[in-house]
Amino acid sequence: MATLLSVNIGRAVASRHTDTGVTGIDKRPSATPVELHDPGLGTGLSGVSGDAIGDPRSHGGTDQAVYAYAREDLDHWQAELGRPLSNGVFGENLTTAGLDVSGALVGERWQVGDECVLEVTSPRIPVTVLHRPAHGVTIALMFRALTTDKALQPQLAAEGDALPEPLRRRLVP
């Protein structure tokens, strides 16, 4: 059963490891309720009230408003690194359990709480699955196609309207 373990927010802090000079990646679980909302197309703002984004060109806005990461993946990295990793440490807004976040399909929809429905749009986001598309474009496949294995891009492009419009524009030669 999918479970939402925490909603995490971060503040902008100076960093010499980014080209923007700030980062909001090391998030912490909020002790109080947090509003999830659509920040608006192309705004670069977080969909989680009180959360800072250090690189608004790459994160935030309608199609990347909320980032989910599975506790099971955190546990894997915790064992690999030999040190404890808290929820939010990888910059995720939602830390989940019992949900294969990397295996999520683009266009899949998740119910979070009573009023919020999130749709998977790109790598980096559950917890009741409301809709699972018939295509096979997983977040892991999209990430590889956009970063390390560009030969996979025709497979993405073949899904056409199933993909978010900004991604379809990016795949056009």
Secondary structure as UniProt FT lines:
FT   STRAND          3..9
FT   STRAND          13..14
FT   TURN            16..17
FT   STRAND          22..23
FT   STRAND          28..29
FT   TURN            41..42
FT   TURN            49..50
FT   TURN            56..58
FT   HELIX           62..64
FT   STRAND          68..70
FT   HELIX           71..81
FT   TURN            87..90
FT   STRAND          94..97
FT   TURN            102..103
FT   TURN            106..107
FT   STRAND          109..112
FT   TURN            113..115
FT   STRAND          116..119
FT   STRAND          128..131
FT   HELIX           139..146
FT   TURN            147..148
FT   HELIX           150..152
FT   HELIX           153..157
FT   TURN            158..159
FT   HELIX           160..162
FT   HELIX           165..171
//
